[in-house]
């Protein structure tokens, strides 16, 4: 198996991305000796210099001394092992690794809007020549080709012969034979003549000679110009120009695919149009590459864009003589929705863009310019001869508008009207010549009696015949209350109360079948506002919905209400947590149950619980209540929390050191002093206390006397603040009011003395 290796690829560290080996060389870049041998063999076969090979092995972690030891073993292995066995060993190594690590693939290139470039999007060796097939007889031999010479018949022998750099082989018992430049077929004839002296039975046909090409030589080819990856490549001698283009990525977006030059000995021997292969599968230009050939990509001369309703919109490269018809063929032609009578061409003028309309008859004579953009419109999606009929007909849908098509004829085309059709009224939606919307009504009963009333239809008319049901009010009944599936149900004549309850899934577990109420709209013919709107019927229904002889017949719009047993459901659950003996969820036993009773059901408080600090929450909001002063009737889904006794008082707000102070039964001013005292912005007469049970008490004032709230364990003292100006105003106002009050008191005392 010949491996395609680029010079840049061999020096790429990605060769090291293979399995960890075992053995003495496990430290050498993580590669086994078998893997290193294949790397060395590929490098030397591609003509790399010794210094280049050493550089690669150094990257693999192999130092100079180790490389020399390996090289001796590798050279000895090559001398002692047949070439076929070496090739088989390489294949087995790649197969065991699950990939082809030693074949350096070309990286996947980007996609492109230019037609043909995407052919090279996954440039891998899948388009490489199949070197396992027998070489063609026309193959030209050269240095480094390896031949297998086989004699069969009376004389039997096999020889592996390699063509030397001078172009000859050395056949045992025959001598030197010059083969370079000969085809494989010519070489077989020359060798047969040379061997006839040593093997006379060859002429008699008793011994047969077969010459096979066992291994292709490696040739060097250069890509130049607008090549995607220009450079010199070492490739098998059997490679063709298309093989080479594919594995090297083809041209750049600026390069030509229509004029690819093959240069040999500084002369252009071929000019390849790759479109012949892309568009027609024609491999005529797929010539064989020889050593030192140059593939040259010139710049493109004309790119034209194809967009719109074409089968293959893209950017195409045109030859100077190719016309618009050729371009349409390249794009696969118009698609099914295209307007084929004309295309629009957008092109660059001297100062600004221009647009041209080119008719279909001119495609063969119009030559597009470089940079043109050809656009094909879609056919107008509107219909030139369509009418529609819907509603109560057998087959509704679109129909052909034939000349003088009438309404009756269209109804006949649609299979006639259905039995449920409303015949007294139908209509036609129409748009007149002035694009104004019209509605044309008709009566099918009168139309049958008077043929002269038939209506001639016009383009895009839409006929509709209504159903009788659609003109009637949809009647229903409603079932609510203690049923399994309450809701609204369709009313039908003859429906009884038990039927409606059955539609609603029957009674649920809380239903009171003795208290069923049917509410019915009061019938009235007066054109005045009635006082009574609903009639009420109180009924009883057996649990098994057996009506017997006392069935109650329903009417449209009736509403059935099934009452629930009053005490048929739980009246609530209360959660108790914190410092109680048995915290958890408790169902209420009666509607008057209090928090104190529930706490007793929970085992009462622990030794750490504090009744004064109990917190009760309703829907997540703290309820302010003192259970020591009044009972609290708990409600559905209330929660009670008993905290531990908290022997601390929190002081916050306008104090110098907000903190918790140990509770000692003293008054508010003590705790404020313990917190560093009031700041300049403090307003002491607005201080208040927040108790742990949610209650709040503020400071009270009478004249110049203040009454501060009592402090309890777990209390929180809040001292509000204000700015300096307001504080001064407050202080001045306070002093003024005090003086006024004193003056009033003195006056009262004087009057009393008198």
LOKOL-325262 format. One record per residue (C-alpha): x, y, z. Coordinates in Angstrom, 2 decimals. Layout:
residues N
((X, Y, Z))
...
end
This chain:
residues 754
((0.00, 0.00, 0.00))
((1.60, 3.26, -1.12))
((1.06, 6.12, 1.27))
((0.49, 9.69, 0.09))
((2.51, 11.95, 2.33))
((3.10, 15.69, 1.90))
((6.36, 17.23, 3.09))
((4.44, 19.52, 5.42))
((2.31, 16.60, 6.61))
((5.29, 14.45, 7.64))
((6.60, 17.17, 9.93))
((3.23, 17.68, 11.57))
((3.08, 16.59, 15.24))
((-0.34, 15.07, 14.61))
((1.55, 11.86, 13.63))
((2.02, 11.34, 17.35))
((-1.72, 11.07, 18.01))
((-1.72, 7.25, 18.17))
((-1.92, 4.51, 20.78))
((0.51, 4.23, 23.68))
((2.92, 1.33, 23.10))
((4.72, -0.91, 25.51))
((8.37, -1.88, 25.52))
((11.75, -0.21, 25.48))
((10.71, 2.58, 23.14))
((7.58, 3.57, 25.02))
((9.19, 6.89, 25.93))
((9.77, 7.80, 22.29))
((6.89, 10.16, 21.70))
((4.37, 7.51, 22.70))
((5.05, 5.45, 19.51))
((5.90, 1.78, 19.12))
((8.89, 0.65, 17.08))
((6.55, -0.68, 14.37))
((4.95, 2.73, 14.10))
((8.32, 4.48, 14.02))
((9.43, 2.06, 11.27))
((6.43, 2.98, 9.10))
((7.10, 6.68, 9.72))
((10.77, 6.27, 8.71))
((9.80, 4.21, 5.65))
((7.25, 6.77, 4.44))
((9.69, 9.62, 4.94))
((12.53, 7.97, 3.04))
((10.22, 6.82, 0.22))
((9.14, 10.41, -0.41))
((12.72, 11.53, -0.95))
((13.25, 13.44, 2.28))
((16.80, 14.22, 3.30))
((18.44, 12.64, 6.34))
((18.32, 15.94, 8.26))
((14.56, 16.27, 7.58))
((13.94, 12.73, 8.83))
((15.99, 13.34, 11.99))
((13.99, 16.51, 12.65))
((10.73, 14.55, 12.46))
((12.03, 11.86, 14.84))
((13.24, 14.54, 17.24))
((9.68, 15.88, 17.35))
((8.56, 12.34, 18.20))
((10.88, 12.38, 21.24))
((13.67, 10.23, 19.67))
((17.17, 11.61, 20.23))
((20.04, 11.31, 17.77))
((21.67, 8.20, 19.28))
((18.35, 6.37, 19.42))
((17.61, 7.32, 15.82))
((20.91, 5.84, 14.57))
((20.18, 2.56, 16.36))
((16.69, 2.46, 14.90))
((17.93, 3.32, 11.42))
((20.33, 0.34, 11.40))
((17.54, -2.05, 12.42))
((15.15, -0.49, 9.89))
((17.63, -0.76, 6.99))
((18.38, -4.39, 7.88))
((14.64, -5.15, 8.01))
((14.12, -3.64, 4.55))
((17.00, -5.73, 3.10))
((15.79, -9.02, 4.62))
((12.01, -8.61, 4.20))
((10.22, -8.93, 0.83))
((8.47, -5.75, -0.27))
((5.07, -7.46, -0.31))
((5.48, -8.43, 3.36))
((6.41, -4.87, 4.27))
((3.29, -3.56, 2.56))
((1.12, -6.14, 4.32))
((2.69, -5.21, 7.67))
((1.83, -1.53, 7.10))
((-1.76, -2.41, 6.26))
((-2.10, -4.62, 9.35))
((-0.69, -1.84, 11.56))
((-3.18, 0.73, 10.23))
((-6.07, -1.72, 10.59))
((-5.13, -2.56, 14.21))
((-5.06, 1.15, 15.05))
((-8.56, 1.68, 13.64))
((-7.43, 4.55, 11.41))
((-4.83, 5.57, 8.87))
((-2.58, 7.64, 11.07))
((0.37, 7.35, 8.72))
((-1.53, 8.66, 5.72))
((-1.52, 12.41, 6.09))
((-4.91, 13.55, 4.76))
((-5.45, 17.00, 3.37))
((-7.49, 19.13, 5.83))
((-11.14, 19.65, 4.97))
((-11.44, 22.94, 3.09))
((-14.23, 25.47, 3.33))
((-17.28, 25.38, 1.14))
((-17.74, 27.96, -1.61))
((-20.52, 29.54, -3.66))
((-18.44, 28.97, -6.81))
((-19.56, 25.93, -8.76))
((-16.99, 23.13, -8.68))
((-15.07, 24.30, -5.62))
((-17.31, 22.25, -3.33))
((-16.10, 19.14, -5.14))
((-12.92, 19.59, -3.09))
((-14.72, 20.23, 0.22))
((-13.59, 16.90, 1.70))
((-10.33, 16.44, -0.10))
((-9.20, 13.03, 1.10))
((-7.59, 10.04, -0.53))
((-10.97, 8.61, -1.57))
((-10.25, 9.95, -5.07))
((-6.69, 8.67, -5.04))
((-5.69, 6.04, -7.65))
((-6.38, 2.43, -6.75))
((-2.81, 1.20, -6.66))
((-3.87, -2.31, -5.74))
((-5.15, -2.92, -9.28))
((-2.84, -4.26, -11.97))
((-0.93, -1.54, -13.80))
((-2.14, -0.84, -17.35))
((0.03, -2.13, -20.15))
((0.53, 1.45, -21.31))
((2.18, 2.47, -18.02))
((5.58, 4.08, -18.71))
((8.33, 2.65, -16.56))
((10.94, 4.72, -14.78))
((13.52, 4.66, -11.99))
((12.33, 3.14, -8.65))
((9.50, 1.14, -10.25))
((9.57, -2.37, -8.82))
((8.80, -5.25, -11.20))
((7.96, -8.88, -10.56))
((9.23, -11.23, -13.27))
((7.48, -14.62, -13.25))
((8.43, -17.69, -15.31))
((5.96, -20.56, -15.47))
((5.91, -23.85, -17.34))
((9.07, -25.93, -17.71))
((11.13, -23.17, -16.13))
((9.62, -21.73, -12.97))
((11.08, -18.81, -11.03))
((10.18, -15.43, -9.57))
((12.35, -12.32, -9.29))
((11.70, -8.88, -7.73))
((13.52, -6.29, -9.83))
((13.82, -2.58, -9.15))
((14.64, -0.13, -11.92))
((17.81, 1.74, -11.02))
((18.25, 5.53, -11.29))
((20.01, 4.81, -14.59))
((16.86, 3.13, -15.90))
((17.86, -0.57, -16.03))
((17.26, -3.83, -14.18))
((19.68, -6.70, -13.56))
((18.12, -10.12, -14.34))
((19.79, -13.22, -12.93))
((21.51, -15.25, -15.67))
((20.59, -12.59, -18.24))
((22.25, -9.34, -17.20))
((21.33, -5.69, -17.56))
((18.20, -4.66, -19.47))
((17.35, -0.97, -20.12))
((13.63, -0.31, -19.40))
((13.24, 3.36, -18.48))
((10.86, 5.11, -20.88))
((9.26, 1.87, -22.10))
((5.66, 0.90, -21.50))
((4.98, -2.20, -19.41))
((3.98, -4.07, -22.55))
((7.15, -3.03, -24.42))
((9.32, -3.97, -21.41))
((7.84, -7.49, -21.32))
((8.71, -7.95, -25.01))
((12.29, -6.66, -24.55))
((12.88, -8.88, -21.52))
((11.52, -11.92, -23.37))
((14.00, -11.38, -26.20))
((16.90, -10.95, -23.77))
((15.98, -14.09, -21.80))
((15.47, -16.25, -24.89))
((19.19, -17.08, -24.99))
((19.22, -18.35, -21.41))
((15.73, -19.85, -21.59))
((15.33, -21.32, -25.11))
((11.96, -22.87, -24.20))
((10.47, -19.35, -24.17))
((10.39, -19.35, -27.97))
((8.86, -22.79, -28.04))
((6.11, -21.62, -25.68))
((6.91, -24.29, -23.07))
((7.96, -21.53, -20.68))
((5.82, -18.44, -20.28))
((7.04, -15.01, -19.09))
((4.82, -12.58, -17.15))
((5.96, -9.09, -16.10))
((4.00, -7.32, -13.36))
((4.45, -3.91, -11.82))
((4.76, -4.74, -8.10))
((5.26, -1.21, -6.79))
((4.91, 2.17, -8.41))
((7.73, 4.65, -8.22))
((7.26, 7.96, -6.44))
((7.23, 11.06, -8.61))
((7.36, 14.73, -7.67))
((4.72, 17.13, -8.98))
((4.43, 20.88, -8.41))
((1.21, 22.90, -8.08))
((1.53, 26.60, -8.88))
((-0.55, 29.67, -9.62))
((-3.91, 30.01, -7.83))
((-3.65, 26.55, -6.24))
((-5.41, 26.11, -2.91))
((-2.25, 24.49, -1.50))
((0.65, 25.25, -3.82))
((3.87, 23.32, -3.43))
((5.72, 20.18, -4.47))
((4.14, 16.79, -3.72))
((5.53, 13.26, -3.75))
((2.86, 10.97, -5.22))
((2.60, 7.50, -6.80))
((3.72, 7.33, -10.41))
((0.30, 6.10, -11.54))
((-1.54, 9.21, -10.41))
((-3.65, 11.22, -12.83))
((-4.28, 14.93, -12.95))
((-7.80, 14.58, -11.46))
((-6.41, 12.48, -8.59))
((-3.87, 15.18, -7.87))
((-6.41, 18.01, -8.02))
((-8.66, 16.25, -5.53))
((-6.08, 15.33, -2.91))
((-4.51, 18.82, -3.02))
((-7.73, 20.83, -2.80))
((-7.97, 22.22, -6.33))
((-7.76, 25.96, -7.06))
((-8.60, 28.96, -4.87))
((-11.79, 30.95, -5.44))
((-9.76, 33.18, -7.76))
((-8.33, 30.29, -9.74))
((-9.72, 28.83, -12.94))
((-11.38, 25.42, -13.27))
((-11.86, 25.83, -17.01))
((-8.22, 26.38, -18.04))
((-5.89, 24.21, -15.93))
((-2.42, 23.94, -17.51))
((-0.29, 20.79, -17.37))
((3.35, 21.80, -17.97))
((6.03, 19.27, -18.89))
((9.60, 20.24, -19.69))
((8.53, 23.91, -19.63))
((5.87, 23.31, -22.29))
((2.10, 23.27, -21.96))
((1.07, 19.76, -22.97))
((-2.61, 20.02, -21.94))
((-5.25, 22.58, -21.05))
((-7.93, 20.94, -18.92))
((-11.54, 22.04, -18.58))
((-12.65, 20.48, -15.29))
((-16.29, 21.39, -16.06))
((-16.31, 18.57, -18.63))
((-16.00, 16.16, -15.74))
((-18.24, 18.04, -13.29))
((-21.11, 18.56, -15.74))
((-20.84, 15.51, -18.03))
((-18.67, 12.98, -16.17))
((-16.18, 13.14, -19.05))
((-12.72, 11.83, -18.05))
((-11.08, 12.48, -21.43))
((-8.79, 15.15, -19.97))
((-7.72, 12.99, -17.02))
((-4.17, 12.50, -18.27))
((-1.41, 10.68, -16.36))
((1.11, 12.79, -14.45))
((4.82, 12.27, -14.91))
((7.78, 13.17, -12.76))
((8.54, 16.92, -12.54))
((5.21, 17.93, -14.13))
((3.74, 21.29, -13.11))
((0.01, 21.90, -12.65))
((-0.71, 25.62, -13.06))
((-3.96, 27.38, -12.13))
((-4.37, 30.77, -13.89))
((-6.87, 33.41, -12.72))
((-10.46, 32.99, -13.85))
((-11.61, 35.30, -16.64))
((-15.39, 35.40, -16.18))
((-17.59, 34.57, -13.16))
((-21.38, 34.86, -13.54))
((-23.87, 34.33, -10.70))
((-27.12, 32.40, -11.24))
((-29.91, 32.95, -8.70))
((-33.65, 32.56, -8.45))
((-35.73, 29.76, -9.97))
((-32.85, 27.64, -11.33))
((-32.20, 24.01, -10.40))
((-28.62, 24.70, -9.26))
((-28.06, 28.35, -8.31))
((-24.35, 29.06, -8.03))
((-21.46, 31.11, -9.44))
((-20.21, 29.68, -12.75))
((-17.01, 30.25, -14.67))
((-17.65, 30.91, -18.34))
((-15.39, 30.68, -21.35))
((-15.31, 33.84, -23.54))
((-17.51, 32.29, -26.26))
((-20.13, 30.74, -23.95))
((-23.57, 32.40, -24.06))
((-26.56, 32.69, -21.74))
((-28.08, 29.45, -23.05))
((-24.85, 27.61, -22.10))
((-25.06, 29.14, -18.61))
((-28.68, 28.01, -18.17))
((-27.64, 24.47, -19.14))
((-24.77, 24.53, -16.64))
((-27.21, 25.44, -13.86))
((-29.39, 22.43, -14.71))
((-32.02, 24.60, -16.37))
((-35.04, 26.28, -14.82))
((-36.85, 24.63, -11.94))
((-40.54, 23.74, -12.00))
((-41.74, 27.11, -10.67))
((-39.65, 29.31, -12.98))
((-40.95, 31.89, -15.43))
((-39.05, 30.66, -18.48))
((-39.83, 33.41, -20.99))
((-37.38, 35.96, -19.61))
((-34.50, 36.42, -17.14))
((-33.17, 39.52, -15.46))
((-29.48, 40.34, -15.62))
((-27.92, 42.65, -13.04))
((-24.52, 43.97, -14.08))
((-22.03, 46.67, -13.23))
((-22.03, 49.73, -15.47))
((-19.42, 52.48, -15.71))
((-20.72, 54.38, -12.69))
((-23.60, 52.34, -11.27))
((-25.41, 49.04, -11.60))
((-27.77, 48.25, -14.47))
((-30.57, 45.76, -15.07))
((-31.44, 44.07, -18.36))
((-34.36, 41.88, -19.41))
((-33.31, 39.13, -21.83))
((-36.04, 37.15, -23.58))
((-35.77, 33.38, -24.03))
((-35.28, 33.67, -27.81))
((-32.14, 35.77, -27.20))
((-30.41, 33.35, -24.78))
((-28.28, 31.78, -27.52))
((-26.88, 35.12, -28.71))
((-26.40, 37.00, -25.44))
((-22.87, 36.84, -23.95))
((-22.84, 37.52, -20.18))
((-20.11, 39.75, -18.75))
((-17.83, 39.11, -15.80))
((-19.64, 39.95, -12.56))
((-23.14, 39.59, -14.05))
((-25.92, 38.14, -11.92))
((-28.68, 36.25, -13.74))
((-32.03, 36.01, -11.95))
((-35.07, 33.90, -12.90))
((-38.47, 34.89, -11.53))
((-41.11, 32.45, -10.32))
((-44.42, 32.06, -12.13))
((-47.20, 34.13, -10.57))
((-48.91, 31.89, -8.03))
((-52.36, 33.29, -8.78))
((-54.64, 31.27, -11.09))
((-55.96, 32.58, -14.36))
((-59.06, 30.33, -14.40))
((-60.01, 29.30, -10.87))
((-63.24, 29.44, -8.87))
((-63.91, 28.06, -5.40))
((-66.99, 26.52, -3.80))
((-67.28, 25.63, -0.12))
((-69.78, 24.85, 2.60))
((-72.66, 22.36, 2.24))
((-71.62, 20.74, -1.04))
((-70.43, 17.17, -1.61))
((-66.88, 18.01, -2.81))
((-65.72, 21.48, -1.79))
((-62.60, 22.97, -3.36))
((-61.11, 24.78, -6.36))
((-62.50, 24.20, -9.86))
((-61.66, 25.24, -13.42))
((-63.43, 28.37, -14.67))
((-64.66, 27.35, -18.10))
((-66.25, 29.90, -20.47))
((-69.73, 30.99, -19.30))
((-69.59, 28.73, -16.22))
((-72.71, 29.36, -14.09))
((-73.49, 28.83, -10.43))
((-75.71, 25.81, -11.09))
((-73.02, 24.19, -13.26))
((-70.40, 24.68, -10.54))
((-72.69, 23.15, -7.90))
((-73.17, 20.16, -10.20))
((-69.36, 19.84, -10.62))
((-69.07, 19.82, -6.81))
((-71.45, 16.85, -6.56))
((-74.54, 18.87, -5.62))
((-75.63, 20.24, -2.26))
((-75.88, 18.16, 0.90))
((-79.10, 17.37, 2.75))
((-78.02, 19.69, 5.56))
((-77.62, 22.68, 3.22))
((-79.50, 25.91, 3.90))
((-81.05, 26.56, 0.49))
((-82.71, 29.93, 1.12))
((-79.46, 31.87, 1.25))
((-75.94, 31.64, -0.14))
((-73.38, 34.14, -1.34))
((-70.50, 34.71, -3.75))
((-67.39, 36.67, -2.75))
((-66.21, 38.52, -5.86))
((-63.57, 41.06, -6.83))
((-64.64, 43.28, -9.73))
((-62.51, 44.85, -12.47))
((-61.75, 47.84, -10.24))
((-60.46, 45.46, -7.54))
((-63.42, 46.29, -5.31))
((-64.83, 43.53, -3.11))
((-68.45, 42.51, -3.76))
((-70.92, 40.06, -2.21))
((-73.51, 38.50, -4.54))
((-76.30, 36.61, -2.73))
((-78.58, 33.92, -4.16))
((-81.57, 31.70, -3.23))
((-81.17, 28.11, -4.49))
((-84.90, 27.38, -4.16))
((-85.81, 30.31, -6.41))
((-82.89, 29.44, -8.70))
((-84.45, 26.01, -9.33))
((-87.80, 27.60, -10.13))
((-86.45, 30.39, -12.33))
((-83.39, 29.37, -14.48))
((-83.03, 33.01, -15.57))
((-81.72, 33.80, -12.08))
((-78.60, 31.67, -12.66))
((-75.35, 33.63, -12.16))
((-72.37, 33.57, -14.57))
((-69.17, 33.19, -12.54))
((-65.98, 35.21, -13.01))
((-62.29, 34.65, -12.20))
((-61.53, 34.00, -8.48))
((-65.21, 33.86, -7.46))
((-65.71, 32.11, -4.11))
((-69.12, 30.45, -3.61))
((-70.39, 29.52, -0.14))
((-73.54, 27.54, 0.74))
((-74.13, 27.44, 4.52))
((-75.21, 24.48, 6.65))
((-78.51, 24.63, 8.49))
((-76.71, 23.83, 11.74))
((-74.43, 26.84, 11.38))
((-77.46, 29.15, 11.39))
((-78.92, 27.68, 14.54))
((-77.82, 28.61, 18.01))
((-75.76, 25.88, 19.64))
((-77.77, 24.76, 22.68))
((-76.15, 23.39, 25.80))
((-76.68, 22.67, 29.48))
((-74.27, 23.20, 32.37))
((-73.56, 20.95, 35.36))
((-71.65, 22.41, 38.32))
((-70.99, 21.48, 41.92))
((-70.27, 18.06, 43.49))
((-69.86, 16.01, 40.30))
((-66.76, 14.29, 38.96))
((-66.56, 16.20, 35.66))
((-68.40, 19.53, 35.88))
((-68.77, 21.47, 32.64))
((-70.96, 22.41, 29.70))
((-72.56, 19.71, 27.54))
((-74.48, 19.67, 24.25))
((-78.24, 19.70, 24.70))
((-80.41, 17.22, 22.85))
((-84.18, 16.94, 22.86))
((-85.49, 14.45, 25.43))
((-82.48, 14.86, 27.73))
((-83.31, 14.18, 31.39))
((-81.63, 15.33, 34.59))
((-80.06, 11.90, 35.17))
((-78.61, 11.99, 31.63))
((-76.87, 15.28, 32.35))
((-75.47, 13.95, 35.64))
((-74.18, 10.88, 33.82))
((-72.40, 13.09, 31.25))
((-70.80, 14.94, 34.19))
((-69.36, 11.69, 35.55))
((-71.90, 11.18, 38.32))
((-71.80, 12.34, 41.94))
((-68.51, 12.73, 43.76))
((-68.03, 11.64, 47.39))
((-69.21, 14.96, 48.84))
((-72.42, 15.27, 46.80))
((-75.79, 15.71, 48.50))
((-78.11, 13.93, 46.06))
((-81.10, 15.29, 47.95))
((-80.23, 18.91, 47.19))
((-80.04, 19.32, 43.43))
((-81.21, 22.57, 41.89))
((-82.10, 23.16, 38.23))
((-82.00, 26.81, 37.16))
((-84.01, 27.67, 34.04))
((-84.47, 30.95, 32.19))
((-88.03, 32.24, 32.64))
((-89.97, 32.25, 29.37))
((-91.47, 35.67, 28.58))
((-92.96, 37.31, 25.51))
((-93.17, 40.82, 26.93))
((-90.98, 43.56, 25.53))
((-90.10, 44.82, 28.99))
((-87.58, 44.21, 31.72))
((-88.77, 41.27, 33.87))
((-88.13, 41.04, 37.58))
((-87.76, 37.26, 37.62))
((-85.08, 35.90, 35.27))
((-84.59, 32.31, 36.47))
((-86.97, 29.57, 37.65))
((-85.60, 27.22, 40.30))
((-86.47, 23.54, 40.72))
((-85.38, 21.67, 43.86))
((-84.97, 17.97, 43.08))
((-83.67, 14.69, 44.49))
((-81.85, 12.09, 42.37))
((-81.06, 8.51, 43.39))
((-77.32, 7.84, 43.88))
((-77.42, 5.23, 41.09))
((-79.06, 7.82, 38.72))
((-82.18, 5.64, 38.34))
((-85.03, 8.06, 37.66))
((-87.92, 5.66, 37.73))
((-91.22, 7.35, 36.86))
((-90.15, 10.75, 38.20))
((-87.76, 11.79, 35.45))
((-87.20, 15.55, 35.08))
((-86.90, 16.63, 31.44))
((-84.32, 19.34, 30.76))
((-84.47, 22.28, 28.42))
((-81.73, 24.14, 26.56))
((-79.66, 26.51, 28.74))
((-80.60, 24.72, 31.99))
((-77.98, 24.87, 34.75))
((-77.79, 21.95, 37.22))
((-76.23, 22.70, 40.61))
((-75.30, 19.71, 42.82))
((-74.76, 20.79, 46.42))
((-72.00, 19.41, 48.67))
((-72.51, 17.98, 52.14))
((-71.59, 20.78, 54.53))
((-69.17, 18.75, 56.68))
((-68.06, 16.42, 53.92))
((-64.58, 17.91, 53.60))
((-61.68, 18.67, 55.91))
((-61.91, 22.17, 57.36))
((-58.19, 22.68, 57.34))
((-54.71, 21.67, 58.42))
((-52.42, 23.72, 60.70))
((-48.65, 23.26, 60.93))
((-46.97, 23.59, 64.34))
((-43.21, 23.78, 64.67))
((-40.49, 24.93, 67.01))
((-40.45, 24.31, 70.74))
((-43.38, 21.89, 71.10))
((-43.13, 18.25, 72.09))
((-44.76, 16.90, 68.88))
((-44.31, 19.30, 65.95))
((-46.11, 18.53, 62.70))
((-49.38, 19.06, 60.78))
((-52.71, 18.84, 62.63))
((-56.19, 18.68, 61.10))
((-58.71, 21.01, 62.71))
((-61.36, 19.10, 64.68))
((-63.87, 21.96, 64.83))
((-64.37, 25.42, 63.41))
((-63.77, 27.15, 66.74))
((-60.45, 25.52, 67.59))
((-57.88, 27.96, 69.02))
((-54.11, 28.17, 68.85))
((-53.85, 27.34, 72.55))
((-55.89, 24.14, 72.03))
((-53.71, 23.08, 69.09))
((-50.53, 23.67, 71.10))
((-51.92, 21.41, 73.82))
((-52.68, 18.74, 71.14))
((-49.03, 19.02, 70.13))
((-47.94, 18.15, 73.68))
((-47.46, 21.71, 74.90))
((-44.28, 23.75, 75.04))
((-40.86, 22.35, 75.82))
((-38.83, 23.81, 78.67))
((-37.27, 26.22, 76.19))
((-40.54, 27.51, 74.69))
((-41.89, 30.98, 75.44))
((-45.62, 31.64, 75.09))
((-45.03, 35.37, 74.79))
((-42.85, 34.88, 71.70))
((-45.15, 32.57, 69.73))
((-45.48, 33.53, 66.04))
((-48.59, 32.79, 63.96))
((-48.53, 33.12, 60.16))
((-51.50, 33.30, 57.81))
((-50.66, 32.87, 54.12))
((-47.04, 33.68, 54.99))
((-47.86, 36.96, 56.78))
((-47.11, 37.34, 60.49))
((-50.27, 37.80, 62.62))
((-49.79, 40.29, 65.49))
((-51.50, 38.78, 68.55))
((-50.67, 38.14, 72.19))
((-51.96, 34.68, 73.11))
((-51.52, 35.50, 76.79))
((-54.20, 38.17, 76.51))
((-56.68, 36.66, 74.05))
((-57.54, 33.44, 72.22))
((-56.82, 33.13, 68.53))
((-59.08, 31.00, 66.35))
((-56.82, 29.36, 63.80))
((-57.78, 29.19, 60.15))
((-57.20, 26.90, 57.17))
((-53.49, 26.40, 56.44))
((-52.28, 28.65, 59.30))
((-48.86, 27.88, 60.74))
((-47.66, 28.30, 64.33))
((-44.00, 28.60, 65.34))
((-42.75, 28.60, 68.94))
((-39.18, 29.91, 69.15))
((-36.73, 29.27, 71.96))
((-36.81, 31.72, 74.84))
((-34.58, 34.54, 73.67))
((-33.03, 36.41, 76.66))
((-31.81, 39.21, 74.40))
((-33.11, 42.58, 73.27))
((-32.12, 43.97, 69.87))
((-31.48, 47.71, 69.59))
((-31.36, 49.17, 66.09))
((-31.84, 52.47, 64.28))
((-30.30, 55.81, 65.38))
((-27.96, 54.48, 68.07))
((-24.19, 54.51, 67.99))
((-23.76, 50.74, 68.29))
((-26.63, 48.61, 66.97))
((-26.48, 45.34, 68.90))
((-28.20, 42.72, 71.03))
((-28.31, 43.50, 74.76))
((-28.85, 40.94, 77.55))
((-32.42, 41.19, 78.90))
((-32.61, 42.21, 82.59))
((-36.17, 43.52, 82.98))
((-35.30, 47.24, 82.86))
((-36.82, 49.97, 80.67))
((-36.22, 51.16, 77.13))
((-33.72, 53.90, 77.93))
((-31.41, 51.38, 79.63))
((-31.07, 49.30, 76.45))
((-30.55, 52.42, 74.30))
((-27.76, 53.52, 76.65))
((-26.24, 50.02, 76.45))
((-26.17, 50.41, 72.66))
((-24.04, 53.58, 72.93))
((-26.86, 56.10, 73.24))
((-28.73, 58.15, 70.65))
((-27.12, 59.73, 67.62))
((-27.65, 63.37, 66.67))
((-30.39, 62.39, 64.19))
((-32.33, 60.18, 66.61))
((-36.00, 60.90, 67.39))
((-36.56, 59.25, 70.78))
((-40.24, 60.23, 71.08))
((-40.95, 58.14, 67.96))
((-39.11, 55.05, 69.18))
((-41.17, 51.87, 69.24))
((-40.83, 48.21, 70.28))
((-41.51, 45.21, 68.05))
((-42.37, 42.07, 70.02))
((-41.58, 38.59, 68.78))
((-45.29, 37.75, 68.48))
((-45.70, 40.42, 65.79))
((-47.21, 43.20, 67.91))
((-45.70, 46.69, 67.96))
((-45.96, 49.39, 70.63))
((-44.82, 52.99, 70.28))
((-43.75, 55.63, 72.76))
((-46.69, 57.61, 74.20))
((-46.57, 61.25, 75.22))
((-48.76, 63.46, 77.38))
((-47.61, 67.08, 77.61))
((-43.93, 66.75, 78.45))
((-44.32, 63.28, 79.96))
((-43.34, 60.14, 77.97))
((-44.45, 56.57, 78.52))
((-42.13, 54.02, 76.96))
((-43.27, 50.48, 75.94))
((-42.49, 47.55, 78.23))
((-39.46, 45.54, 77.16))
((-39.80, 41.73, 76.99))
((-37.27, 39.02, 76.10))
((-36.87, 38.85, 72.33))
((-38.06, 42.43, 71.80))
((-36.62, 44.71, 69.15))
((-36.23, 48.45, 69.86))
((-36.28, 50.68, 66.78))
((-35.17, 54.32, 67.07))
((-36.05, 56.28, 63.89))
((-33.88, 59.00, 62.43))
((-34.38, 62.37, 60.79))
((-32.04, 65.05, 59.35))
((-30.60, 67.90, 61.47))
((-32.93, 70.69, 60.25))
((-36.08, 68.76, 60.94))
((-34.72, 67.68, 64.31))
((-34.19, 71.33, 65.28))
((-37.68, 72.26, 64.09))
((-39.14, 69.37, 66.02))
((-37.21, 70.38, 69.13))
((-38.33, 74.04, 68.80))
((-41.93, 73.07, 68.25))
((-41.76, 70.69, 71.19))
((-40.40, 73.46, 73.47))
((-43.06, 75.90, 72.23))
((-45.87, 73.46, 72.89))
((-44.54, 72.68, 76.36))
((-44.36, 76.42, 77.24))
((-47.87, 76.95, 75.92))
((-49.13, 74.05, 77.99))
((-47.42, 75.41, 81.16))
((-48.92, 78.86, 80.59))
((-52.36, 77.33, 80.22))
((-51.95, 75.36, 83.46))
((-50.81, 78.45, 85.40))
((-53.86, 80.34, 84.15))
((-56.14, 77.51, 85.30))
((-54.54, 77.51, 88.78))
((-54.96, 81.31, 89.09))
((-58.62, 81.12, 88.15))
((-59.22, 78.30, 90.65))
((-57.62, 80.38, 93.46))
((-59.92, 83.25, 92.74))
end
